[in-house]
Amino acid sequence: MAERFFERLALVGIGLIGSSIALAARRSGAVGTIAIATRTPTTLARAEELGLGDAYFADPAEAVKGADCVIVCTPVGACGLVAEAIAPALERGAVVSDVGSVKAAVIRAMAPHLPEHIHFVPGHPIAGTEHSGPDAGFAELFRNRWTILTPAETADPAAVERFAGFWRSFGAHVDTMSAEHHDLVLAITSHLPHLIAYNIVGTAADLESGIRSEVLKYSASGFRDFTRIAASDPTMWRDVFLNNREAVLEMLGRFNEDLSRLQRAIRYGDGETLYDLFSRTRAIRRSIIEIGQDTAAPDFGRPH
């Protein structure tokens, strides 16, 4: 029999991540009942049509009543306001978390509002697609993907381990680290790639109409994959960059230095420098496949 980690799970926000958590928790038997809250009436109605929860609320404070686990699944810019709204209704001993791609800023926004009688275990499931909304969720989203937890050093180890077990029941791998370290790592592995993708696709959009139409018509896999990334939720990514600006700017500075070196290599015909870089980056791709974080199937395993 599957282990039940929480009796009542409250999800505040029900986009891609929230709906996927609901489906995964239901399938794994990790929770008893699920309460869903979102302020958008059409989204709440759609979540109910999809059967994602057992109870539905426009007011997040109503949703968290009686919940022993609360996960805030809103864009990071809204986490502080949500924490303030739900704080008076939180149950003693409840685990409170989030799914934001930025951790230090979220902790600064949420922690001052949360009562001492709860366990605050910030989290980030490193999984997603370019789609959003309750229809986008699927239970397998977290399988063989990492979820990073960034609890304070004073957090209750039993509560942290309980929440880690909850994520593992979805098939996720779980690691813990400081919020600051998380933000630096994610700045290079996630945030900077998205920024580059948005910029490249934006450059294409600004081209003269004739060239732009040919870019779209003849788009090769490289540009096509950039457009997939650049189709991600604009509200979520706006908040990510505004709330992790220091780490992103640091990594962007390093990227610009390396880009300048490549520019010089191309300008002066330095094939050795180009070949050396391309060889090293190819090895990184092989390493990602070897540790099971992607597939070696042609065209990234896309169905045809």
Number of C-alpha atoms within 10 A of each C-alpha: 5 10 12 15 21 22 14 21 29 29 30 28 25 29 22 23 28 27 27 24 27 26 21 24 24 18 15 18 19 23 22 14 18 24 24 29 27 23 13 11 12 10 18 21 14 15 22 16 10 12 12 25 21 13 14 21 18 15 15 25 20 19 25 30 17 17 25 22 25 27 21 26 25 22 23 25 21 16 23 20 12 20 22 16 17 20 18 14 16 26 19 14 15 21 24 25 24 27 24 24 27 29 29 18 21 23 21 12 20 22 15 13 17 20 16 11 12 20 24 26 21 27 27 19 22 18 15 16 15 13 16 18 17 23 17 17 24 17 19 16 22 24 16 17 21 19 20 25 25 24 23 15 9 6 14 14 12 10 18 20 12 14 22 22 19 22 24 20 22 25 19 23 19 21 12 14 13 15 21 15 14 20 24 18 14 19 27 18 12 14 25 19 17 21 17 15 20 18 14 16 18 13 11 16 15 11 12 9 11 8 13 15 14 10 16 13 9 11 13 10 10 8 16 15 12 18 18 16 19 22 16 17 16 11 12 17 19 13 18 22 20 14 20 22 17 14 22 24 14 13 19 19 12 13 14 11 12 11 12 12 14 16 14 12 15 13 9 9 11 13 10 10 14 15 10 10 11 12 10 10 11 10 10 12 13 13 13 13 13 12 9 11 12 16 14 13 9 8 10 9 10 7 6 4
